[in-house]
Amino acid sequence: MFGYRVPAPDEAMLISGGRRGLGGAPFRVVTGHGKFVLPVFRKVRFLTLSMCESEVVETCVTKQGIALHVRAVIAFKVGNDTESIINAGQRFLSDQDQMSVLTGRIFAGHLRAIIGSMTVEEIVTERQKLAAEVLDTSKTEMAKIGLIVDSLQIQSIDDGDTGYIDAMSAPHKAAIRRQALIAQAQANQAAAQAEQEAARKQAEYARQTAVVKAEYSAEVDRAQAQAAQAGPLAQAHARQEVLDAQTELAQRQARLRQQELVAEIVKPAEAEAERVRVLAAAEAQRMKVQAEAAASYDRVALDRLLIDQLPLIVKEAAGGLSGANVNVLNGADGLGEIAAGLVAQGLTILDSVRQNLNGQGERHPGGARAEEGDGRPALRGPSAPRPDTGGEEPGEGTSDGERPDPRTR
């Protein structure tokens, strides 16, 4: 568009004429955008903001008085702030190539001053320190002319024909050479050991290979031998299996025959023996029951017989008193007492006889009985005692039931 100007991204547009710029500058600075510029009344110039390079090759004398040829490269540019652009524009706008020349001269002077305060050893071993000191000392001067330094690189340091640097590096070279020789010897030794180890491994591998081959050959021979014997062995195994099967069959037949014999002979015999044992036990039980019944029957018969004989016993006892001289003092009561004593005497005799017969029945389980002509049991044993008139009968005298009453005379 007519009258509208736009600077490049790495340029600053300087507009002169008309109103003054910042801080009384003879122009206005425009960066990053365009602006209308009246023709004839305004004049436009452009200042580069891109990176510039300056190379310095200088002969400097060290603190030790040794001359060194130093080559350095400086990377710089115009500052991005308006003040730096104004300072650089006022100094280099008409001849911008002078920025590199002036920068090289400034750094050459500072480089000579810094190297003059250092030894060769410090310069060689501490290049970064040298570059940092040069930058620090030149920063103020570069800012005054609107320039900033991005980097300073010391590319080379040479002492010419003096040989100081070579002499300084000789011990290190010798040590490095010695270390190199030692490393070479160690490498040779390691190589020799590696070769020997490789030879041993090859020999070991060869031995193992021979052993494996021998084992394989022996295994093949065994397999062939087993294959040759496989037929006869198979036949022998087959015959052995047939014999085993026949033996097993014979054993099964024997077990079956044994079971048949047990079922046909042993089991019936055991059943018959069990039957006989059961019958004998039943017969013994029956005889025991009969014996107990017979003993019980004998006791009942004995009791009946004794009861039947009781009147006779009492009669006989009373007959013993027929000739005796008995005085009855209390009349009818006295006669009742005498009769009661006679009955008690009879019962005592009856109990004695029963106890005797029971004792004999226990000693003779079958009991003592005899069959009369009519089939009734007859008592075997002592008969009832007869009372003796001249003597003292049971129930007379000291017996409780027969003790004489003091009222009788």
Backbone torsions as a table, in degrees:
resi	resn	phi	psi	omega
1	MET	NA	145.8	-176.4
2	PHE	-64.5	123.6	176.9
3	GLY	85.3	-6.4	-178.4
4	TYR	-100.7	120.4	-175.6
5	ARG	-118.4	142.6	-178.3
6	VAL	-131.4	125.8	178.7
7	PRO	-78.5	157.8	176.0
8	ALA	-71.3	163.7	-179.0
9	PRO	-60.3	-29.8	-179.4
10	ASP	-105.8	29.8	179.7
11	GLU	-132.7	158.0	172.4
12	ALA	-119.1	129.6	-179.4
13	MET	-91.9	123.1	-179.6
14	LEU	-107.9	119.4	-176.9
15	ILE	-110.9	119.8	179.6
16	SER	-111.8	158.4	-176.9
17	GLY	99.6	145.7	179.3
18	GLY	75.1	-137.5	-175.7
19	ARG	-66.8	141.7	-178.2
20	ARG	-77.0	165.0	-178.5
21	GLY	-89.5	-161.9	-176.6
22	LEU	-67.8	131.9	176.0
23	GLY	69.2	27.5	179.4
24	GLY	76.6	16.9	178.8
25	ALA	-66.6	149.1	-177.7
26	PRO	-74.6	3.9	179.5
27	PHE	-153.6	164.7	175.0
28	ARG	-101.9	147.3	-176.9
29	VAL	-107.1	130.1	177.3
30	VAL	-129.1	124.2	177.3
31	THR	-134.8	140.9	173.4
32	GLY	81.8	-3.5	179.2
33	HIS	-155.6	168.0	-178.9
34	GLY	-94.9	173.2	-179.4
35	LYS	-158.4	145.1	175.1
36	PHE	-73.3	133.9	179.3
37	VAL	-126.5	121.1	179.7
38	LEU	-72.5	126.3	177.4
39	PRO	-64.2	155.4	177.8
40	VAL	70.9	-41.4	-177.5
41	PHE	-86.7	-21.7	-178.6
42	ARG	-126.4	149.5	178.4
43	LYS	-126.5	135.5	-174.4
44	VAL	-115.9	133.2	173.0
45	ARG	-131.8	155.5	-177.5
46	PHE	-120.7	135.1	178.0
47	LEU	-114.6	128.3	-177.8
48	THR	-71.1	139.8	174.9
49	LEU	-112.2	10.0	-176.6
50	SER	-79.5	169.6	-178.9
51	MET	-70.3	137.9	177.1
52	CYS	-122.7	160.4	-176.6
53	GLU	-131.3	142.3	177.9
54	SER	-136.4	133.6	-178.6
55	GLU	-109.0	135.6	-178.7
56	VAL	-119.6	124.9	172.1
57	VAL	-122.4	111.8	-170.9
58	GLU	-138.8	143.8	173.4
59	THR	-96.3	118.9	-175.3
60	CYS	-120.9	147.6	179.7
61	VAL	-104.8	130.0	-177.9
62	THR	-81.3	177.2	177.5
63	LYS	-61.1	-26.7	-179.7
64	GLN	-87.8	-0.7	179.7
65	GLY	83.5	18.6	-179.8
66	ILE	-100.5	128.6	-179.3
67	ALA	-81.0	133.2	179.5
68	LEU	-126.7	139.0	176.0
69	HIS	-96.1	114.0	-174.7
70	VAL	-112.5	134.4	177.0
71	ARG	-122.6	125.8	-177.0
72	ALA	-135.7	157.2	179.0
73	VAL	-127.2	131.0	-179.1
74	ILE	-115.5	129.2	174.5
75	ALA	-106.5	122.1	-175.6
76	PHE	-143.6	172.4	177.5
77	LYS	-162.6	169.8	175.0
78	VAL	-75.3	138.2	178.8
79	GLY	-61.9	154.3	-177.3
80	ASN	-82.6	-15.8	-179.2
81	ASP	-78.5	157.9	-175.5
82	THR	-62.5	-39.4	-179.1
83	GLU	-61.6	-45.1	179.1
84	SER	-64.4	-37.6	179.4
85	ILE	-65.4	-40.5	179.1
86	ILE	-64.8	-44.8	-179.8
87	ASN	-62.2	-45.0	-179.8
88	ALA	-69.0	-37.9	-179.3
89	GLY	-64.0	-41.4	-179.8
90	GLN	-67.0	-23.9	-175.9
91	ARG	-100.4	-35.6	-171.4
92	PHE	-123.9	9.4	-175.3
93	LEU	-63.3	-40.8	-177.6
94	SER	-77.3	-26.5	179.8
95	ASP	-142.8	85.7	-174.3
96	GLN	-72.8	-15.7	177.4
97	ASP	-70.2	-18.7	179.4
98	GLN	-68.7	-15.8	177.9
99	MET	-61.0	-42.7	-179.3
100	SER	-68.3	-40.2	-178.8
101	VAL	-64.9	-50.1	-178.1
102	LEU	-64.3	-38.5	179.2
103	THR	-63.9	-42.2	179.0
104	GLY	-61.0	-41.1	-179.4
105	ARG	-67.3	-41.5	178.9
106	ILE	-60.5	-46.6	-177.3
107	PHE	-71.1	-31.5	177.1
108	ALA	-62.2	-44.1	179.0
109	GLY	-62.7	-47.0	179.9
110	HIS	-65.6	-34.5	179.6
111	LEU	-65.6	-41.6	177.9
112	ARG	-64.1	-40.0	-178.1
113	ALA	-66.8	-42.8	-177.8
114	ILE	-69.8	-42.4	-179.4
115	ILE	-66.1	-32.3	178.6
116	GLY	-65.1	-16.8	179.4
117	SER	-102.6	8.9	-177.0
118	MET	-126.0	159.4	175.5
119	THR	-90.9	167.0	178.9
120	VAL	-61.6	-41.8	-178.9
121	GLU	-60.0	-41.8	179.7
122	GLU	-67.6	-40.0	-179.1
123	ILE	-65.5	-41.7	-176.6
124	VAL	-72.0	-42.6	-174.0
125	THR	-88.1	-17.5	-175.7
126	GLU	-128.5	61.3	179.9
127	ARG	-66.3	-35.8	-179.0
128	GLN	-65.9	-35.5	176.5
129	LYS	-65.7	-40.8	178.1
130	LEU	-61.5	-46.4	-179.2
131	ALA	-63.5	-40.6	-178.7
132	ALA	-65.3	-40.7	-180.0
133	GLU	-67.1	-39.1	178.0
134	VAL	-62.7	-42.1	178.9
135	LEU	-63.5	-42.3	-177.6
136	ASP	-64.7	-40.8	-177.6
137	THR	-74.0	-25.8	-177.3
138	SER	-95.9	-5.6	-174.4
139	LYS	-64.2	-41.1	-177.2
140	THR	-66.4	-43.5	179.9
141	GLU	-66.6	-39.6	-180.0
142	MET	-67.0	-33.9	179.9
143	ALA	-68.6	-32.5	180.0
144	LYS	-64.2	-33.2	-179.3
145	ILE	-95.6	10.2	174.1
146	GLY	81.7	18.8	-178.3
147	LEU	-115.0	149.1	174.0
148	ILE	-126.4	144.0	-177.7
149	VAL	-100.7	125.4	176.5
150	ASP	-83.5	-37.6	-178.9
151	SER	-160.7	156.8	175.0
152	LEU	-135.1	121.0	-178.6
153	GLN	-118.3	123.7	173.3
154	ILE	-84.4	107.7	-174.4
155	GLN	-82.4	-39.0	-178.1
156	SER	-153.4	149.4	174.8
157	ILE	-133.1	122.4	-175.8
158	ASP	-133.9	136.3	179.1
159	ASP	-98.5	11.7	177.1
160	GLY	70.9	-130.6	-177.5
161	ASP	-95.8	3.5	-177.6
162	THR	-68.0	-32.1	178.5
163	GLY	75.6	14.6	-177.6
164	TYR	-67.0	-44.6	-178.5
165	ILE	-65.4	-38.6	177.4
166	ASP	-64.5	-42.6	178.8
167	ALA	-64.4	-36.6	179.7
168	MET	-66.6	-32.1	-179.1
169	SER	-90.0	-4.5	-178.1
170	ALA	-58.8	-48.8	178.5
171	PRO	-58.0	-39.6	179.2
172	HIS	-68.1	-38.2	177.1
173	LYS	-63.7	-42.2	179.8
174	ALA	-63.7	-43.7	179.2
175	ALA	-63.6	-40.3	179.1
176	ILE	-66.9	-40.0	178.0
177	ARG	-63.3	-41.8	179.0
178	ARG	-63.7	-44.1	178.2
179	GLN	-62.8	-34.3	178.3
180	ALA	-67.5	-41.2	178.0
181	LEU	-63.6	-43.9	179.0
182	ILE	-62.2	-43.2	179.3
183	ALA	-63.1	-37.2	178.5
184	GLN	-66.4	-42.8	178.1
185	ALA	-62.3	-43.8	177.6
186	GLN	-62.7	-38.2	178.2
187	ALA	-64.8	-41.2	178.2
188	ASN	-63.4	-43.7	179.2
189	GLN	-62.7	-44.2	178.8
190	ALA	-62.7	-37.1	178.1
191	ALA	-65.3	-42.5	178.5
192	ALA	-63.1	-43.9	178.4
193	GLN	-63.3	-39.3	178.1
194	ALA	-64.1	-39.9	178.3
195	GLU	-64.4	-43.8	178.9
196	GLN	-64.4	-42.5	178.4
197	GLU	-62.5	-39.4	177.8
198	ALA	-64.1	-40.5	178.1
199	ALA	-63.7	-43.4	178.3
200	ARG	-62.3	-42.8	179.4
201	LYS	-63.4	-39.2	177.5
202	GLN	-63.1	-42.1	178.3
203	ALA	-64.5	-41.6	179.0
204	GLU	-64.1	-41.7	177.7
205	TYR	-63.3	-39.9	178.3
206	ALA	-63.5	-42.7	178.9
207	ARG	-63.2	-45.9	179.0
208	GLN	-62.0	-38.4	178.6
209	THR	-63.5	-42.7	178.8
210	ALA	-63.6	-41.5	178.6
211	VAL	-63.1	-44.1	-179.7
212	VAL	-63.8	-41.1	178.3
213	LYS	-62.2	-42.4	179.1
214	ALA	-63.2	-42.0	178.3
215	GLU	-63.7	-42.4	177.8
216	TYR	-61.7	-43.1	-179.8
217	SER	-63.0	-43.4	178.4
218	ALA	-63.9	-40.0	178.8
219	GLU	-63.8	-39.9	177.4
220	VAL	-63.6	-42.4	178.3
221	ASP	-61.9	-43.4	178.8
222	ARG	-62.9	-41.7	179.4
223	ALA	-62.7	-41.4	178.1
224	GLN	-64.7	-42.0	178.3
225	ALA	-63.2	-43.0	178.2
226	GLN	-64.4	-38.4	177.5
227	ALA	-64.0	-38.9	178.8
228	ALA	-66.6	-33.5	-179.5
229	GLN	-90.0	-2.8	-174.7
230	ALA	-62.9	-40.9	-179.0
231	GLY	-62.3	-58.6	178.3
232	PRO	-58.6	-39.2	178.5
233	LEU	-63.6	-39.7	178.9
234	ALA	-64.1	-41.9	177.8
235	GLN	-63.8	-42.9	179.5
236	ALA	-63.8	-42.1	177.1
237	HIS	-62.7	-40.2	178.9
238	ALA	-62.7	-46.4	177.9
239	ARG	-61.0	-42.0	179.5
240	GLN	-62.5	-39.5	177.9
241	GLU	-65.1	-38.6	177.0
242	VAL	-62.6	-45.8	178.7
243	LEU	-61.5	-42.2	178.0
244	ASP	-61.6	-42.1	179.5
245	ALA	-64.8	-42.1	177.9
246	GLN	-64.0	-42.6	177.6
247	THR	-61.2	-45.0	178.2
248	GLU	-60.7	-41.6	178.7
249	LEU	-63.6	-43.7	178.7
250	ALA	-61.9	-42.9	178.4
251	GLN	-62.4	-40.4	178.1
252	ARG	-64.8	-42.3	177.7
253	GLN	-61.8	-41.7	179.4
254	ALA	-63.2	-43.7	178.5
255	ARG	-63.6	-39.2	178.5
256	LEU	-64.2	-43.6	179.0
257	ARG	-64.2	-38.7	177.6
258	GLN	-62.1	-43.9	177.7
259	GLN	-63.0	-38.3	177.8
260	GLU	-64.4	-42.5	178.0
261	LEU	-62.9	-40.6	177.7
262	VAL	-61.9	-42.8	-179.4
263	ALA	-69.1	-34.0	-175.1
264	GLU	-86.1	-34.3	-171.2
265	ILE	-116.3	-55.6	-171.9
266	VAL	-66.3	-47.6	-177.7
267	LYS	-62.6	-47.3	175.5
268	PRO	-59.2	-42.5	179.1
269	ALA	-61.2	-43.6	177.9
270	GLU	-62.7	-40.2	178.7
271	ALA	-64.0	-41.8	178.6
272	GLU	-64.2	-42.9	178.6
273	ALA	-63.0	-40.4	178.2
274	GLU	-63.9	-39.8	178.8
275	ARG	-63.1	-46.3	179.6
276	VAL	-61.0	-41.9	-179.8
277	ARG	-63.7	-40.8	179.3
278	VAL	-65.6	-41.6	179.1
279	LEU	-64.1	-43.1	179.3
280	ALA	-62.8	-42.1	178.3
281	ALA	-63.3	-39.4	177.9
282	ALA	-65.7	-40.1	178.9
283	GLU	-65.0	-42.7	178.0
284	ALA	-63.2	-41.6	177.5
285	GLN	-63.2	-39.7	179.0
286	ARG	-63.7	-45.4	180.0
287	MET	-62.9	-39.1	178.3
288	LYS	-63.2	-42.8	178.4
289	VAL	-64.2	-40.6	178.4
290	GLN	-63.9	-42.0	179.7
291	ALA	-63.1	-44.4	178.5
292	GLU	-63.2	-40.1	178.0
293	ALA	-64.9	-40.9	179.1
294	ALA	-64.2	-43.5	178.4
295	ALA	-61.2	-41.7	177.9
296	SER	-64.4	-39.2	179.7
297	TYR	-65.9	-39.9	178.8
298	ASP	-62.6	-41.4	178.9
299	ARG	-63.5	-40.2	178.4
300	VAL	-64.6	-43.3	179.1
301	ALA	-63.8	-40.8	178.8
302	LEU	-62.2	-43.6	178.7
303	ASP	-61.2	-42.0	178.7
304	ARG	-63.7	-41.7	-179.8
305	LEU	-64.1	-43.5	179.7
306	LEU	-63.6	-40.8	177.7
307	ILE	-62.3	-40.2	179.2
308	ASP	-65.6	-34.0	-178.0
309	GLN	-83.9	-10.7	-176.3
310	LEU	-59.0	-45.0	178.0
311	PRO	-60.0	-38.9	179.4
312	LEU	-63.3	-40.5	179.8
313	ILE	-64.4	-43.1	179.1
314	VAL	-64.6	-38.0	178.6
315	LYS	-63.2	-44.7	179.2
316	GLU	-63.1	-40.4	177.7
317	ALA	-63.8	-39.7	178.0
318	ALA	-67.2	-34.2	178.1
319	GLY	-63.2	-27.0	177.7
320	GLY	-68.2	-23.0	179.5
321	LEU	-93.5	-0.7	-175.4
322	SER	-66.5	-34.9	-179.6
323	GLY	-95.9	2.8	-176.7
324	ALA	-86.0	152.4	178.1
325	ASN	-93.0	100.4	-175.7
326	VAL	-116.3	126.9	176.0
327	ASN	-101.4	123.7	177.9
328	VAL	-100.0	116.0	-173.7
329	LEU	-86.1	-39.3	-171.7
330	ASN	-106.1	27.6	169.6
331	GLY	68.9	-129.0	-175.5
332	ALA	-64.4	-36.0	178.6
333	ASP	-64.2	-38.5	178.5
334	GLY	-65.2	-39.7	177.7
335	LEU	-64.9	-39.4	177.8
336	GLY	-61.5	-39.8	-179.7
337	GLU	-66.0	-40.0	179.0
338	ILE	-63.7	-42.9	179.3
339	ALA	-63.3	-41.0	178.8
340	ALA	-63.7	-37.2	177.4
341	GLY	-65.0	-38.4	177.7
342	LEU	-64.4	-42.3	179.1
343	VAL	-64.1	-41.7	178.3
344	ALA	-62.4	-38.2	177.7
345	GLN	-63.6	-39.4	178.2
346	GLY	-64.8	-42.0	178.9
347	LEU	-64.1	-36.7	178.3
348	THR	-64.1	-44.0	177.8
349	ILE	-62.8	-40.3	179.4
350	LEU	-62.1	-42.8	178.3
351	ASP	-64.3	-39.1	179.7
352	SER	-64.0	-43.6	179.8
353	VAL	-64.8	-42.5	-179.9
354	ARG	-61.4	-42.5	178.2
355	GLN	-62.8	-41.0	178.8
356	ASN	-63.0	-44.0	-178.2
357	LEU	-68.4	-37.3	176.9
358	ASN	-63.7	-38.1	177.1
359	GLY	-64.9	-40.6	177.2
360	GLN	-68.0	-33.9	178.1
361	GLY	-67.2	-33.5	177.9
362	GLU	-70.8	-37.0	177.8
363	ARG	-72.4	-29.2	177.9
364	HIS	-119.5	99.9	-172.5
365	PRO	-58.1	-30.6	-177.7
366	GLY	-74.7	-12.0	-177.8
367	GLY	81.6	162.2	178.3
368	ALA	-107.2	106.3	179.9
369	ARG	-147.0	153.2	178.1
370	ALA	-132.2	147.0	-178.4
371	GLU	-92.1	123.5	174.7
372	GLU	-83.9	176.9	-176.7
373	GLY	-62.2	-30.5	179.3
374	ASP	-91.8	6.5	179.1
375	GLY	88.2	-0.9	179.8
376	ARG	-87.1	143.4	179.9
377	PRO	-71.2	142.6	176.9
378	ALA	-114.0	140.5	-177.5
379	LEU	-74.6	129.8	173.7
380	ARG	-110.0	131.3	-179.6
381	GLY	143.2	-171.6	-176.5
382	PRO	-67.5	140.8	177.5
383	SER	-81.3	168.6	-178.7
384	ALA	-68.3	134.8	-177.9
385	PRO	-68.7	144.1	175.1
386	ARG	-91.1	139.2	178.2
387	PRO	-74.3	136.7	178.8
388	ASP	-95.5	125.9	-176.7
389	THR	-70.4	-28.9	-178.8
390	GLY	-83.8	-20.7	-178.5
391	GLY	-106.7	-170.2	-177.7
392	GLU	-104.2	110.5	-176.3
393	GLU	-81.5	158.4	173.8
394	PRO	-62.2	135.7	-176.5
395	GLY	97.1	-12.3	175.9
396	GLU	-103.1	158.7	174.7
397	GLY	73.4	-104.6	-170.7
398	THR	-84.0	-11.7	-179.0
399	SER	-67.5	142.7	-178.0
400	ASP	-63.1	-39.2	-178.7
401	GLY	-80.2	-16.0	-174.2
402	GLU	-119.6	6.5	-178.4
403	ARG	-62.1	131.2	-177.3
404	PRO	-61.0	139.0	177.7
405	ASP	-78.2	135.6	-179.7
406	PRO	-63.4	-14.7	-178.8
407	ARG	-82.8	-13.3	177.9
408	THR	-94.8	141.6	176.6
409	ARG	-121.7	NA	NA
